Each structure stands twice: as C-alpha cells, then as structure tokens.
Amino acid sequence: MGDFMKLKLITLLFFIFILQACDLPAQISSQDKVAMNGELDLSEWKHEDKLIQLNGEWKFYWKQLLNPEDFSEGSSNSEARIIDLLGIWNDPSIKDKPLSNDGYATYRLKVSNTTLNEVLSLKIPYMYSSYKLWVDGQLMATNGQVGIDKSTSIPDKKPQVIHFSPNTDTFIITLQISNFHHIDGGILDPIIFGTSKNIYASHEKDIFFQSILIGFLLLAGIYHIGLGVFRKVEPYFFYFGALCLVAAFRNLMVDNVFFTKIFPNIPWEIVNKLDYISLYSHVPLLAMVLYPLYPKESSKWFTIVTIVVTGIFNLLTLFTGSKIFLSIEVFFHIFMIICVCYVFIVLIRSLKSKHEERYYLLIGIVLLMVSILLDLAVEFLLLPDVNLYPIGLVFLMICLSLVISRRLSHSLDLSKNLATDLAQLNSELEEKVEARTNQLLHTNKKLAELNDKLKNMALIDGLTNIPNRRQFDEYFKEQYEACAKNNIPLSILFLDIDYFKFFNDLYGHQRGDECLKQVAQELDKQLHALPNGLAARYGGEEFVCLIPKLRQAEVGRIANNINRKIEQLKIAHENSPLSEYVTLSIGVFTATPSAQIDKDTMLKYADDALYQAKDKGRNQVVQHGDGSGVS
C-alpha cells in the first residue's frame, strides 16, 4: 500500500470514528416524536424503534421543588410554564424574561401510548448540577442533593441509566433540578428513552468505545514515554506520551464519567478542578511536541507562552471557587483557537520540508486540530458534548507510529544489507542462525508448557487444590448449555461450613485452612464418583457442586450423603452449638435449563435454599421448593 493510500485510509477512519462518537447512526429514532405542551405521544413507537430523545416542551415550575404527590388532581398548576427541556436557564430564548442560572426548578412530562410488555429505560445525562427523577411517583435516580440554596444543595457529576415497568401505557416523569455551584443551570444533553434492551446496548457501546479510547491512550502514553526515556535525542516522544496520559486521565472525567465511579466520594468541585486542569495542560504539551518536530518552522517562544498562560489558568483553577474558574474557561478557548491557527501556519511552512514522513505528521496534526475545532464549536454553541479530541489524538498517535515504523524499516533495511555482506565473509553464519532458531524453538516450547501450567493454576484453588470459582463458572456454562440442548436436569448445591467463624476463633486460621482442605477433598471425592460431577470452592467457607443428569430425589439423597460424610470426618468443632464435629448446611436446586430458568436464576434458587437451611437450624439439606430441611 502506497503512502498516499495509507493517508487516505487514516483520514477515512478518522471521520468514521467521528461519526461513531457523535452517535449519528440509527440509535435515535426520528425526531418527529417531540414533546408538545408537556406531553409526548408515542402511539407510533414500536419495538423496532431504537431510542427517543425526550426533547421538546416540558412543563416547568421555576423556584419550586415539587414532588409527584404535589400534582394530585385537585392541585393547581397555574404557575407552570412551557419551555424546551434542553437549554440553560438564562437562555434569552425562554419565554418571558431570562431566568437566573442559580436556582431550582421542577420539570414534568407525560408520556403516553408506550409499549406495555417491555421493560423501559431512561439514559440520564450529566445535569447542572444536582437532580432527583421520579417515574410515576417512584424515585428512580438522584444526583447529589437538590436544595433551595447553596447550603442545602450538593452537586455531583453522575450520568445514570434507570429501568422501570409502567403499570399502564402512560407514565409521568417528574424532575427536580437545583444549581448553585455551576455557572450554567439546566440541561444541555438530552434524556434518552427506549426499551431496556436498546438503552443497555447503547450504554454498553458508549462504555466500550470510551474504554477503548482510554486504554489506547494509556498504552500509547506509556509506550511513547518509554521511547522518550531511551531516545533523548527525540524529546517529542516523551512529551507526546505525557500528552496521551493527560488525555486518558481527562477522558475519565467526561461522557460516562468513570472517575466518579472509581472515586465516588471525591467532592464535585475537586472533580471539576481536575477536569479543567487536565484540559488546559493539553496545550503546552502539544506545543512541546510540535517544536521538536518542526524546529525550523515553529518558534520556541510559542511553547514558552503556552506554558506560562496555561500555568496561570491552572493556578486560578486550583485556588478559586467553581463560579470563577468555570467562568474563565471561555478565555482559554479563545487562546486555544489562536494556538490552532498558529499550528496551521506551522504546518503550511512544513510543506517545504523534504522529509519523507512529513505527510504522515501533517495529516495527524491536521486531524487533531480538526477535532479540537469541532469540540470548541460544540462548546461555544452549547450543543451536546461529543468529546472528539481523544479521537484526534489517537490518530496523531497512529501517524506518529507510522513515522517511527518508517524509520525502523529503514534501519532494518540497513541491517539486512549488512547481514548479507557479513554472510559472504562468514560461512558459519547459517549454522549460528540455525542453532539460534533451534534454541528459540526450544524456548518457545518451554514457554508453551509454562503457559499451560499457568492456565491450569488459574483454574485451581490454591488452598484446597480443587476447582475454583472461575473453573466452576466455565463448567457451569458448558453443562447448562448441554442440559438445555438435551432437555435433561441440572442440579446446583451450595454448601456452607456451619459456624466456621467460631471454628477460626477457637482453633486459629491455620486449623481453619486444614478444615477447608479436608472438606474440599471429601467433596471432590464424592463428586468424582458421579458422571460429569464437579465440586469447587466458591469463596471463603462456601463450596458449590454441579450434578447433571440426575433427578431431584436422587440429588437430595446425594446431598444428605455428603452431609453425613463431612460429619463422619470427625473434624472437632467445640464451638459449634450443633455438633462436636464440623457440619454443613446445603441448599439444592434442580431444574431443566430453559429460557425461563437461566443460569442466574438457578444460582439464586440454590443460594435461597442454602439460606433456608441456615434459618432452619443448619446441619441439614434444603431443596428449593420442598419447604423442609432434612438433617
């Protein structure tokens, strides 16, 4: 593939990723379904329609925090106004006079003619800056704490997905929002409505796409920092690696906001400070990448200016309140536009360069600048955030990797020519190569054996030397599918050592480990005697057994036999109120796998049976549904 074709492919992939990030494909059904006067009619909505944005006119109650019960039939709604859901509160397009961005309000929407036989879902974006959401009077989601002033309001940054099943074909959404911390109040991103299946698929896709970006940027950052450490003559590798790591960190703060999921207790203001500091830090790092790449076409003073300006903005962000550091962001955006213009001037100058890889760098930086400009346009126009900058950075990384590959390719060509010359001078070279090849084959064989050994170790519990939970999960899936296909029963036994904590308290953890080993070996022995039976350690003092093909009554006899066998081990347990020896409580569930009885249901029923065995006094077997324990 020629260089020109590679550049065309990179550009094409970039715009494909842009479209994917913008969520433009048919994830959202036609926008003729728009709320009017606080009501949304979905009579034409069908299962095959994917998702709907709940945009349009909602009922709006300014300076009122109304609960669903406040909208009883006799209550007055005279203070309701109709506004578009999307928009900040001081938007001049709102009827009457502009509202304040500091305040609180209630939104309300009636959705009618929905599908009854589906679980429905809402995908709720980040709002400014705390909210509560009810569906048909049931509180479904909260973000921070809604209040009537700054002292009673706690902001948070937590997009959510909720699921609900309305009792009729009509449901009502009630949404309280308060904002006293952000410079904007209201909602900029749409609430997405659809079936649970489609919302889940969309949400999983967003998470997957964002996770891939973060992982890509993290790996690229570590890789290029490593290159920069070992190739100090080319410092742009190090700076580009740092740029990728900063971009990966900031990507945790946007879209699904993974950062608040990892650290849920960090205050909202600190999260926003980290967000903006990481955003500002991109500019000087990009300048430090650009100058070593184009030392003749760019100026060192540009890099110095970006460092100084960014340092000032970062200090203001660090030491001022949210109202101040959020309000100065627009000035940094203007500075970014100036920087982008300067970068384009540098790129135009670089076209005179004779370096073969100049086009790779040119297309990579152009794509990055395009993504920055698109993000800035979205920010200035107050459109839903699409966060294209990481995509541009990924494609710059790809282009930079192609440059490195070309240089390495040239180095390899030189090495190949040198090897050819040396082969003519040294007749023993082939023998050495063959010997080295054999050595590598031998090494690879050993590595394969070690990998097999490690794989087996990953499936065996290190203490008891029986299968662990991971192996059980894999085997359970295999047997479940086989039993479902052949219409034969499958049984799950959950087993728990009675009063094991008392055992450890009396005898110590070393004796406790020995007890677990003895119980595990006896279980393994009993299950090995059954066709396709498996005993595994599930966690702590809990074990699980899988028995296919046998009927419920026979499985019950096996479970009682296991219970007796464990007590016959005569493992002393003086702290047990049941027996002088270690005993088991066992929960059993037997069923033929089907669409109505999935794996999770089987596990739940077996676990419920175990808890019944404990509730009935322990040291017994309870089969799910039989209502009695057998000691």
C-alpha positions as CSV (number, residue, x, y, z in Angstrom):
1,M,0.0,0.0,0.0
2,G,1.5,3.4,-1.1
3,D,1.9,6.3,1.3
4,F,-1.0,8.2,-0.4
5,M,-3.3,5.3,0.1
6,K,-2.3,5.0,3.8
7,L,-3.1,8.7,4.3
8,K,-6.5,8.3,2.7
9,L,-7.2,5.3,4.8
10,I,-6.2,7.2,8.0
11,T,-8.4,10.1,7.1
12,L,-11.4,7.9,6.3
13,L,-11.1,6.0,9.6
14,F,-10.9,9.4,11.4
15,F,-14.2,10.5,10.0
16,I,-15.8,7.1,10.7
17,F,-14.7,7.4,14.3
18,I,-16.1,11.0,14.4
19,L,-19.5,9.8,13.2
20,Q,-19.4,6.9,15.7
21,A,-18.5,9.3,18.6
22,C,-21.3,11.6,17.6
23,D,-23.7,8.7,17.8
24,L,-25.2,9.6,14.5
25,P,-26.2,6.2,13.2
26,A,-29.7,5.0,13.8
27,Q,-29.5,4.8,17.5
28,I,-32.0,7.7,17.8
29,S,-35.3,7.2,16.1
30,S,-36.8,10.0,14.1
31,Q,-37.2,13.3,16.0
32,D,-40.8,13.8,14.9
33,K,-41.6,12.4,18.4
34,V,-41.1,15.7,20.3
35,A,-43.0,16.6,23.4
36,M,-45.6,19.3,23.0
37,N,-47.1,21.3,25.9
38,G,-45.7,18.9,28.4
39,E,-46.9,15.7,26.7
40,L,-45.3,13.1,24.4
41,D,-47.4,10.8,22.4
42,L,-45.6,7.5,21.4
43,S,-48.5,5.8,19.7
44,E,-46.3,5.3,16.6
45,W,-43.4,4.0,18.7
46,K,-42.7,0.3,18.0
47,H,-40.3,-2.3,19.3
48,E,-38.0,-1.9,16.3
49,D,-37.6,1.8,17.0
50,K,-34.4,2.2,18.9
51,L,-34.1,5.3,21.1
52,I,-36.0,8.5,21.5
53,Q,-34.7,11.8,22.8
54,L,-37.2,13.3,25.3
55,N,-36.8,16.8,23.8
56,G,-39.4,19.4,23.3
57,E,-41.7,21.2,25.6
58,W,-41.9,20.2,29.2
59,K,-43.9,21.8,32.0
60,F,-41.6,23.9,34.1
61,Y,-42.1,25.2,37.7
62,W,-39.5,27.8,38.5
63,K,-38.4,28.2,42.1
64,Q,-40.5,25.2,43.1
65,L,-39.3,21.7,44.1
66,L,-42.5,19.7,43.6
67,N,-42.8,16.0,44.4
68,P,-45.1,13.7,42.3
69,E,-47.8,13.8,45.1
70,D,-48.0,17.6,44.7
71,F,-49.6,17.0,41.3
72,S,-52.8,15.4,42.6
73,E,-56.0,16.1,40.6
74,G,-57.1,18.8,42.8
75,S,-53.8,20.8,42.9
76,S,-53.3,23.9,40.9
77,N,-50.7,24.1,38.1
78,S,-51.3,27.7,37.4
79,E,-47.6,28.6,37.9
80,A,-46.4,26.1,35.2
81,R,-44.8,27.5,32.1
82,I,-43.8,25.5,29.0
83,I,-40.1,25.5,28.0
84,D,-37.8,23.3,25.9
85,L,-36.0,20.8,28.0
86,L,-32.6,21.5,26.5
87,G,-31.1,24.8,27.4
88,I,-29.5,26.8,30.2
89,W,-31.8,28.8,32.4
90,N,-30.6,32.2,31.5
91,D,-31.1,31.5,27.7
92,P,-32.8,34.5,26.2
93,S,-34.9,32.2,24.0
94,I,-37.0,31.2,27.1
95,K,-40.3,33.0,27.1
96,D,-40.9,36.0,29.4
97,K,-37.7,37.2,31.0
98,P,-34.4,35.3,31.3
99,L,-34.0,33.2,34.4
100,S,-31.1,33.0,36.8
101,N,-28.6,30.2,36.4
102,D,-28.7,30.0,40.2
103,G,-31.9,28.5,41.4
104,Y,-34.1,25.4,41.4
105,A,-37.0,24.1,39.4
106,T,-39.2,21.2,38.6
107,Y,-39.8,19.7,35.1
108,R,-42.7,17.4,34.3
109,L,-43.5,15.3,31.2
110,K,-46.4,13.0,30.5
111,V,-45.5,10.1,28.1
112,S,-48.5,8.2,26.7
113,N,-49.1,5.2,24.4
114,T,-46.0,3.3,25.3
115,T,-45.4,-0.4,24.9
116,L,-46.6,-2.4,27.9
117,N,-44.8,-5.7,27.5
118,E,-41.3,-4.3,27.7
119,V,-39.1,-3.0,30.5
120,L,-38.4,0.6,29.7
121,S,-35.3,2.7,30.5
122,L,-34.0,6.2,30.7
123,K,-30.4,7.3,29.9
124,I,-29.9,10.4,32.1
125,P,-27.0,12.7,31.2
126,Y,-25.0,15.0,33.5
127,M,-27.1,18.0,34.5
128,Y,-26.2,21.3,36.2
129,S,-25.7,20.4,38.9
130,S,-28.0,18.1,41.1
131,Y,-31.3,16.4,40.5
132,K,-34.0,13.9,41.5
133,L,-36.1,12.0,39.0
134,W,-39.3,10.2,39.6
135,V,-41.3,7.9,37.2
136,D,-45.0,7.5,38.2
137,G,-44.2,8.7,41.7
138,Q,-41.4,6.3,42.3
139,L,-38.0,7.9,42.9
140,M,-35.6,6.3,40.3
141,A,-32.5,8.4,40.3
142,T,-30.6,11.0,42.3
143,N,-27.5,13.1,41.6
144,G,-26.1,14.9,44.6
145,Q,-28.6,16.7,46.8
146,V,-31.3,19.0,45.5
147,G,-31.8,22.1,47.6
148,I,-33.2,25.6,47.6
149,D,-29.9,27.4,48.3
150,K,-26.2,26.7,48.2
151,S,-26.0,25.4,51.7
152,T,-28.7,22.8,51.1
153,S,-27.6,21.8,47.6
154,I,-24.8,19.3,46.9
155,P,-23.6,19.0,43.3
156,D,-22.5,15.8,41.7
157,K,-21.4,14.5,38.2
158,K,-23.0,11.2,37.7
159,P,-24.7,10.1,34.4
160,Q,-27.2,7.2,35.1
161,V,-29.3,4.6,33.4
162,I,-32.6,3.6,35.1
163,H,-35.1,0.8,34.3
164,F,-38.8,0.8,35.0
165,S,-42.0,-1.0,34.0
166,P,-45.1,1.3,34.0
167,N,-48.4,-0.2,35.0
168,T,-50.3,1.4,32.2
169,D,-49.5,2.7,28.7
170,T,-48.9,6.2,30.3
171,F,-46.3,7.3,32.7
172,I,-45.2,10.7,34.1
173,I,-41.6,11.9,34.6
174,T,-41.0,14.4,37.4
175,L,-37.6,16.0,37.5
176,Q,-36.2,18.3,40.2
177,I,-33.0,20.3,39.4
178,S,-31.1,22.8,41.6
179,N,-27.9,24.7,40.7
180,F,-25.9,27.0,42.9
181,H,-22.4,25.9,42.0
182,H,-22.0,25.8,38.2
183,I,-22.1,28.9,36.1
184,D,-24.8,27.3,34.0
185,G,-28.1,25.9,35.2
186,G,-30.3,23.5,33.3
187,I,-29.9,20.6,30.9
188,L,-27.7,20.6,27.7
189,D,-27.7,16.9,26.9
190,P,-30.9,15.1,26.1
191,I,-32.6,12.4,28.2
192,I,-32.7,9.2,26.1
193,F,-35.8,6.9,26.3
194,G,-36.2,3.4,24.9
195,T,-36.6,-0.2,25.8
196,S,-34.3,-1.6,28.4
197,K,-32.6,-3.8,25.7
198,N,-31.8,-0.9,23.4
199,I,-30.8,1.5,26.1
200,Y,-28.5,-1.1,27.6
201,A,-27.0,-1.8,24.2
202,S,-26.4,1.9,23.6
203,H,-24.9,2.4,27.1
204,E,-22.6,-0.6,26.7
205,K,-21.5,0.6,23.3
206,D,-20.6,4.0,24.8
207,I,-18.7,2.4,27.7
208,F,-16.9,0.1,25.2
209,F,-15.9,3.0,22.9
210,Q,-14.8,5.2,25.8
211,S,-12.8,2.4,27.4
212,I,-11.1,1.6,24.2
213,L,-10.1,5.2,23.8
214,I,-8.8,5.4,27.4
215,G,-6.9,2.1,27.1
216,F,-5.4,3.1,23.7
217,L,-4.3,6.5,25.1
218,L,-2.8,4.8,28.2
219,L,-0.8,2.3,26.2
220,A,0.3,5.0,23.8
221,G,1.4,7.2,26.6
222,I,3.4,4.5,28.4
223,Y,5.0,3.4,25.1
224,H,6.0,6.9,23.9
225,I,7.3,7.9,27.3
226,G,9.4,4.7,27.2
227,L,10.7,5.8,23.8
228,G,11.4,9.3,25.0
229,V,13.4,7.9,28.0
230,F,15.6,5.8,25.8
231,R,15.8,8.2,22.9
232,K,16.7,11.5,24.5
233,V,17.7,13.0,21.1
234,E,14.0,12.9,20.1
235,P,12.2,14.5,23.1
236,Y,8.9,14.8,21.4
237,F,8.3,11.1,22.1
238,F,8.3,11.8,25.9
239,Y,6.0,14.9,25.6
240,F,3.6,13.0,23.3
241,G,3.5,10.2,25.8
242,A,2.7,12.7,28.6
243,L,0.0,14.2,26.3
244,C,-1.6,10.8,25.8
245,L,-1.7,10.1,29.6
246,V,-3.2,13.5,30.3
247,A,-5.8,12.9,27.6
248,A,-6.6,9.4,29.1
249,F,-7.0,11.0,32.5
250,R,-9.4,13.7,31.2
251,N,-11.4,11.1,29.3
252,L,-12.2,9.6,32.7
253,M,-14.0,12.9,33.5
254,V,-16.3,13.1,30.5
255,D,-19.2,11.1,28.9
256,N,-19.7,8.2,31.4
257,V,-17.5,10.0,34.0
258,F,-15.6,6.8,35.1
259,F,-13.7,8.9,37.6
260,T,-16.7,9.5,39.9
261,K,-17.5,5.8,39.6
262,I,-13.9,4.9,40.7
263,F,-13.8,7.6,43.4
264,P,-17.5,8.2,44.3
265,N,-16.7,10.3,47.5
266,I,-14.5,13.0,45.9
267,P,-16.3,16.4,46.0
268,W,-17.8,17.8,42.8
269,E,-15.6,20.9,42.9
270,I,-12.3,18.8,43.0
271,V,-13.5,16.6,40.2
272,N,-14.1,19.8,38.1
273,K,-10.8,21.3,39.0
274,L,-9.0,18.1,37.9
275,D,-11.1,18.1,34.7
276,Y,-10.2,21.7,33.8
277,I,-6.5,21.4,34.8
278,S,-6.1,18.3,32.6
279,L,-7.9,20.1,29.8
280,Y,-5.6,23.2,30.0
281,S,-2.5,21.0,30.2
282,H,-3.0,19.6,26.7
283,V,-2.0,22.9,25.1
284,P,1.6,23.3,26.4
285,L,2.2,19.5,26.0
286,L,1.1,19.8,22.3
287,A,3.4,22.8,21.8
288,M,6.3,20.8,23.3
289,V,5.5,18.0,20.8
290,L,5.3,20.4,17.9
291,Y,8.5,22.3,18.4
292,P,11.0,19.3,18.3
293,L,9.1,18.0,15.2
294,Y,9.3,21.4,13.4
295,P,12.1,23.4,14.9
296,K,12.7,25.5,11.8
297,E,9.0,26.2,11.1
298,S,7.9,26.9,14.7
299,S,9.1,29.2,17.5
300,K,10.4,28.3,20.9
301,W,8.6,31.4,22.2
302,F,5.3,29.9,21.3
303,T,6.0,26.9,23.6
304,I,7.0,29.3,26.4
305,V,3.9,31.4,26.0
306,T,1.6,28.3,26.2
307,I,3.4,27.1,29.3
308,V,3.0,30.5,31.0
309,V,-0.6,31.0,30.0
310,T,-1.6,27.5,31.0
311,G,0.2,27.8,34.3
312,I,-1.9,31.0,35.1
313,F,-5.2,29.3,34.2
314,N,-4.2,26.2,36.2
315,L,-3.4,28.3,39.3
316,L,-6.7,30.2,39.0
317,T,-8.5,26.9,38.7
318,L,-6.7,25.4,41.7
319,F,-7.1,28.3,44.1
320,T,-10.5,29.8,43.2
321,G,-14.1,28.7,43.6
322,S,-16.2,26.9,40.9
323,K,-18.0,30.1,39.8
324,I,-14.7,31.8,39.0
325,F,-12.7,29.0,37.4
326,L,-15.7,27.8,35.3
327,S,-16.3,31.4,34.0
328,I,-12.7,31.8,32.7
329,E,-12.8,28.7,30.6
330,V,-14.2,30.7,27.6
331,F,-11.0,32.8,27.6
332,F,-8.8,29.7,27.4
333,H,-11.0,28.5,24.5
334,I,-10.1,31.8,22.7
335,F,-6.4,31.1,23.4
336,M,-6.8,27.6,22.1
337,I,-8.2,28.9,18.8
338,I,-5.2,31.2,18.5
339,C,-2.9,28.3,19.1
340,V,-4.7,26.2,16.5
341,C,-4.3,29.0,13.9
342,Y,-0.6,29.1,14.7
343,V,-0.3,25.3,14.3
344,F,-1.8,25.5,10.9
345,I,0.7,28.2,9.9
346,V,3.5,25.9,11.1
347,L,2.0,23.0,9.0
348,I,1.8,25.2,5.9
349,R,5.5,26.1,6.3
350,S,6.4,22.4,6.8
351,L,5.2,21.5,3.3
352,K,8.5,22.9,2.1
353,S,10.3,20.2,4.1
354,K,12.0,17.4,2.2
355,H,11.4,14.7,4.9
356,E,9.7,11.7,3.5
357,E,7.4,11.3,6.6
358,R,6.2,14.9,6.6
359,Y,2.8,14.0,5.2
360,Y,2.2,11.5,8.0
361,L,2.8,14.1,10.6
362,L,0.9,16.7,8.6
363,I,-2.3,14.6,8.3
364,G,-2.0,13.5,12.0
365,I,-1.7,17.1,13.3
366,V,-4.4,18.3,10.9
367,L,-6.9,15.7,12.2
368,L,-6.0,16.6,15.8
369,M,-6.7,20.3,15.0
370,V,-10.0,19.5,13.3
371,S,-11.1,17.5,16.4
372,I,-10.1,20.4,18.7
373,L,-12.0,22.9,16.5
374,L,-15.1,20.7,16.4
375,D,-15.0,20.4,20.2
376,L,-14.7,24.1,20.6
377,A,-17.6,24.7,18.2
378,V,-19.7,22.3,20.3
379,E,-18.7,24.2,23.5
380,F,-19.5,27.7,22.1
381,L,-22.8,26.6,20.6
382,L,-23.9,24.9,23.8
383,L,-24.5,21.6,21.9
384,P,-24.4,18.1,23.5
385,D,-20.8,17.2,24.2
386,V,-19.2,14.6,21.9
387,N,-15.6,14.8,23.1
388,L,-13.7,14.3,19.8
389,Y,-10.3,15.4,21.0
390,P,-9.2,12.0,22.2
391,I,-10.1,10.6,18.7
392,G,-7.9,13.2,17.1
393,L,-5.1,12.4,19.5
394,V,-5.4,8.6,18.7
395,F,-5.0,9.3,15.0
396,L,-2.0,11.6,15.6
397,M,-0.5,8.7,17.6
398,I,-1.2,6.4,14.6
399,C,0.5,8.8,12.2
400,L,3.5,9.2,14.6
401,S,3.7,5.4,14.9
402,L,3.9,5.2,11.1
403,V,6.8,7.7,11.2
404,I,8.5,5.5,13.7
405,S,7.8,2.4,11.6
406,R,9.3,4.0,8.5
407,R,12.4,4.9,10.4
408,L,12.6,1.4,11.9
409,S,12.0,0.0,8.4
410,H,15.0,1.9,7.1
411,S,17.1,0.7,10.0
412,L,16.0,-2.9,9.3
413,D,16.9,-2.5,5.6
414,L,20.4,-1.3,6.6
415,S,20.7,-4.3,8.9
416,K,19.6,-6.7,6.2
417,N,22.2,-5.3,3.8
418,L,24.8,-5.6,6.5
419,A,23.8,-9.1,7.2
420,T,24.1,-10.0,3.6
421,D,27.6,-8.6,3.4
422,L,28.6,-10.5,6.6
423,A,27.2,-13.7,5.2
424,Q,29.6,-13.6,2.3
425,L,32.5,-13.1,4.8
426,N,31.5,-15.7,7.4
427,S,30.4,-19.2,6.2
428,E,29.4,-20.2,9.7
429,L,26.7,-17.6,9.9
430,E,24.0,-20.0,8.7
431,E,25.0,-22.6,11.3
432,K,24.7,-19.9,14.0
433,V,21.3,-18.8,12.7
434,E,20.1,-22.4,12.7
435,A,21.4,-23.0,16.2
436,R,19.7,-19.9,17.4
437,T,16.5,-20.9,15.7
438,N,16.6,-24.3,17.4
439,Q,17.2,-22.6,20.7
440,L,14.2,-20.3,20.1
441,L,12.0,-23.2,19.2
442,H,13.1,-25.0,22.4
443,T,12.4,-21.8,24.4
444,N,9.0,-21.4,22.8
445,K,8.2,-25.0,23.6
446,K,9.1,-24.4,27.3
447,L,7.1,-21.2,27.3
448,A,4.1,-23.0,25.9
449,E,4.4,-25.7,28.6
450,L,4.6,-23.0,31.3
451,N,1.6,-21.2,29.8
452,D,-0.4,-24.5,30.0
453,K,0.7,-24.9,33.6
454,L,-0.2,-21.3,34.5
455,K,-3.6,-21.8,32.8
456,N,-4.3,-24.9,35.0
457,M,-3.1,-23.0,38.1
458,A,-5.6,-20.2,37.3
459,L,-8.4,-22.7,37.4
460,I,-7.5,-24.4,40.7
461,D,-8.0,-23.0,44.2
462,G,-4.6,-22.6,45.7
463,L,-5.6,-23.7,49.2
464,T,-7.8,-26.7,48.7
465,N,-6.5,-27.9,45.3
466,I,-10.0,-28.3,43.9
467,P,-11.5,-26.2,41.1
468,N,-12.0,-22.5,41.9
469,R,-14.9,-20.3,41.1
470,R,-13.6,-19.4,37.6
471,Q,-13.5,-23.0,36.6
472,F,-16.9,-23.6,38.1
473,D,-18.4,-20.7,36.1
474,E,-16.9,-22.0,32.8
475,Y,-18.0,-25.6,33.6
476,F,-21.5,-24.4,34.7
477,K,-22.0,-22.5,31.4
478,E,-20.9,-25.6,29.4
479,Q,-23.2,-28.0,31.4
480,Y,-26.1,-25.6,31.3
481,E,-26.0,-25.4,27.5
482,A,-25.6,-29.2,27.2
483,C,-28.5,-29.9,29.5
484,A,-30.7,-27.3,27.8
485,K,-30.0,-28.8,24.4
486,N,-30.7,-32.4,25.6
487,N,-33.6,-31.4,27.9
488,I,-32.1,-33.1,31.0
489,P,-32.0,-31.8,34.6
490,L,-29.1,-30.0,36.2
491,S,-28.6,-29.5,39.9
492,I,-26.6,-26.9,41.9
493,L,-25.6,-27.5,45.5
494,F,-24.4,-24.6,47.6
495,L,-22.6,-25.8,50.8
496,D,-21.5,-23.7,53.7
497,I,-19.5,-24.9,56.8
498,D,-21.6,-24.2,59.9
499,Y,-20.2,-21.7,62.3
500,F,-16.9,-21.6,60.6
501,K,-16.1,-18.2,62.1
502,F,-16.4,-19.8,65.6
503,F,-14.0,-22.5,64.4
504,N,-11.4,-20.0,63.3
505,D,-11.9,-18.0,66.6
506,L,-11.2,-21.1,68.6
507,Y,-8.6,-23.0,66.6
508,G,-7.0,-20.3,64.6
509,H,-6.8,-19.7,60.8
510,Q,-4.2,-22.4,60.2
511,R,-6.5,-25.1,61.6
512,G,-9.3,-23.4,59.6
513,D,-7.3,-23.8,56.4
514,E,-6.8,-27.5,57.2
515,C,-10.5,-27.9,57.8
516,L,-11.3,-26.3,54.4
517,K,-8.8,-28.7,52.8
518,Q,-10.4,-31.8,54.4
519,V,-13.9,-30.7,53.5
520,A,-12.8,-29.9,49.9
521,Q,-11.1,-33.2,49.4
522,E,-14.2,-35.2,50.6
523,L,-16.5,-33.1,48.3
524,D,-14.1,-33.7,45.4
525,K,-14.1,-37.5,46.2
526,Q,-17.9,-37.7,46.3
527,L,-18.5,-35.7,43.1
528,H,-15.8,-37.5,41.2
529,A,-17.9,-40.7,41.6
530,L,-20.8,-39.0,39.7
531,P,-20.8,-38.6,35.9
532,N,-19.7,-35.1,35.0
533,G,-20.0,-34.0,38.7
534,L,-17.9,-31.1,39.9
535,A,-17.0,-29.7,43.3
536,A,-15.5,-26.2,43.6
537,R,-14.6,-23.7,46.2
538,Y,-16.9,-20.7,45.8
539,G,-15.3,-18.4,48.3
540,G,-14.4,-18.4,52.0
541,E,-16.0,-21.4,53.7
542,E,-18.6,-21.8,50.9
543,F,-18.4,-24.6,48.2
544,V,-20.5,-25.3,45.2
545,C,-21.3,-28.6,43.4
546,L,-22.7,-29.3,40.0
547,I,-24.6,-32.5,39.2
548,P,-26.1,-33.0,35.7
549,K,-28.5,-35.7,34.5
550,L,-29.9,-36.8,37.9
551,R,-33.4,-36.2,39.2
552,Q,-34.3,-34.1,42.2
553,A,-34.9,-37.0,44.6
554,E,-31.6,-38.7,43.7
555,V,-29.8,-35.4,44.1
556,G,-31.4,-34.9,47.5
557,R,-30.1,-38.3,48.6
558,I,-26.6,-37.5,47.4
559,A,-26.7,-34.1,49.3
560,N,-27.7,-35.9,52.5
561,N,-25.0,-38.4,52.0
562,I,-22.4,-35.6,51.6
563,N,-23.7,-34.0,54.7
564,R,-23.2,-37.3,56.7
565,K,-19.7,-37.9,55.1
566,I,-18.5,-34.5,56.2
567,E,-19.7,-35.1,59.8
568,Q,-18.1,-38.5,59.7
569,L,-14.7,-36.8,59.1
570,K,-14.9,-36.0,62.8
571,I,-13.2,-32.6,62.5
572,A,-13.5,-31.3,66.0
573,H,-15.6,-28.2,66.4
574,E,-16.1,-27.5,70.1
575,N,-17.5,-24.0,69.4
576,S,-20.4,-25.4,67.3
577,P,-23.8,-25.3,69.0
578,L,-24.9,-28.1,66.7
579,S,-22.4,-30.9,67.0
580,E,-19.0,-31.6,68.4
581,Y,-17.8,-32.0,64.8
582,V,-17.8,-29.8,61.7
583,T,-21.1,-29.9,59.8
584,L,-22.6,-28.5,56.6
585,S,-25.7,-26.6,55.5
586,I,-26.6,-27.4,52.0
587,G,-29.0,-25.7,49.6
588,V,-30.1,-27.6,46.4
589,F,-31.9,-26.6,43.3
590,T,-32.7,-28.9,40.4
591,A,-34.2,-27.9,37.1
592,T,-34.1,-28.5,33.4
593,P,-32.4,-25.4,31.9
594,S,-34.7,-23.3,29.6
595,A,-35.5,-19.8,28.6
596,Q,-37.5,-19.4,31.8
597,I,-34.7,-20.8,34.1
598,D,-31.4,-19.1,33.2
599,K,-28.1,-19.6,35.0
600,D,-28.5,-16.7,37.3
601,T,-31.9,-17.9,38.4
602,M,-30.5,-21.4,39.2
603,L,-27.7,-19.9,41.3
604,K,-30.2,-17.7,43.1
605,Y,-32.6,-20.5,43.9
606,A,-29.8,-22.7,45.2
607,D,-28.5,-19.9,47.3
608,D,-32.0,-19.2,48.7
609,A,-32.2,-22.9,49.6
610,L,-28.9,-22.6,51.5
611,Y,-30.2,-19.7,53.5
612,Q,-33.3,-21.7,54.3
613,A,-31.1,-24.5,55.6
614,K,-29.3,-22.0,57.8
615,D,-32.6,-20.4,59.0
616,K,-34.0,-23.9,59.9
617,G,-31.0,-24.6,62.2
618,R,-28.1,-25.6,59.9
619,N,-26.6,-29.1,59.5
620,Q,-29.2,-30.1,57.0
621,V,-30.2,-30.1,53.4
622,V,-32.9,-28.0,51.9
623,Q,-34.1,-28.4,48.3
624,H,-35.6,-25.4,46.8
625,G,-39.4,-25.7,46.7
626,D,-39.7,-28.7,49.0
627,G,-40.2,-26.5,52.1
628,S,-38.4,-28.7,54.6
629,G,-34.9,-29.5,55.7
630,V,-33.5,-33.0,56.0
631,S,-30.9,-33.5,58.7
